[in-house]
Amino acid sequence: MGIADSIVQTYAYWIMGPIANTPNVLSRYAGCYKGVQSLGAMFSWMLEWQLVAYKIQLLVCIGLAIAFIPPTMMVAMMVKDRGAEDDDDDDAEERTKSSEGLDKYF
């Protein structure tokens, strides 16, 4: 299961990158992802603590993996293919907005 977790985590970070256009937004997405990941780990430890049979734990994992395919596909379909030029334009626009806000103080 270790390699499956690393594959899912790499894919999640790969999807988060194009969705977030600033480091602040990306860090929030990554924090939310890690929170959900920790919540899942807590539930897995709870199942183990309650002495749930391993076959049932496996079925829970398979069920959750299947249930999360449609939302993941929806998010992956919404990701726009942007190049480095688009990122440079976004950064320049953001710098202009932030410098305009400082003009009133100087």
N, C-alpha and C positions, 0 to 999 in steps of 0.2 A: 504494500500500500504506500510505501514511502515514495516510490517513483511516480505513482499516480498523483499524489499530493503536490509534488514538485512540478509536474506537468500542468496541473490546474492552476497553481500559483503563478507560474511563468506566463500562461495564457491570460490570466486575469491582469497581471501587470502590463502585458503587451496591449491589451484592450484599453486599460486606463490611460496609457500614454497618449494616444491620439485624441481621446475624449477631453482630456485636461489640456488647456493651452497655457497655463501658468503653473509655476512650482507650488503656489499656495493651494490651488485647486487639486493638483495631483497629490499633495501631501494629505489633503482631507479625504480624497478617495482611497488612498492607501491605508489611512488610519481606520476608515470605515470597514474596509476589506479585512484588515487584521482583527478588528473587533468581532466581525461575524465569524472569522476563522477561530478565534478564541472561544466564542460561544459554542461553536460546533464541537470543539475539543472538550468543553465542559460537559456537554451532553453525552459525549462518548465515555467520559470518565464516570458519569452518573449511571449509564447503562452497565458498565463494568461493575460498579459498586453494588448495584441491585442484583448482581449475578444473573443477568440476562444471558441466555444461551448464545454462543458464537454464531450459530446459523441465523438467529433472529437479528443479531447485530449486522451481519452481512446483508440480510434482506433490507434492513433499514438503510444501509449505505447505498445499496443498488437502487432502492426506491427514491432516495434523495437525489442521486446522480441523474436518474431519468427525469425527475420532476424539474430539475434545473436546466435541462437542455433547451426548452422553448424560450425562457427568458434570456438565456445566454445568446441564443440565435438572434433574438430581437435586438439586443444591444450590439452584437457583432454586425448586423445589417445596417445599423444606424451610423456606424463609424465611417467618416468621410476620408477618402484618400487624398491627403494633402502632402505637398512637398515641402522642402526646406524653405522655398521662397515664400510660401504662405505663412510659415512660422515667423519669418523675418518681418513680414508686413504686420502681423499681429503684435509683435514685440514693439515695433516702431509706433504703432497706434496706441498701445498701452503706455509707452513712455511719454507720448504727447499728452495723453489724458492726465497722467500723474503730474507732469510739469505744469499744465494749465491750472491745476488745483492749487499749486504752490504759489502761483503768481499773485494771488490776493494777499499773501503774507509778506511779500517783498516789494 
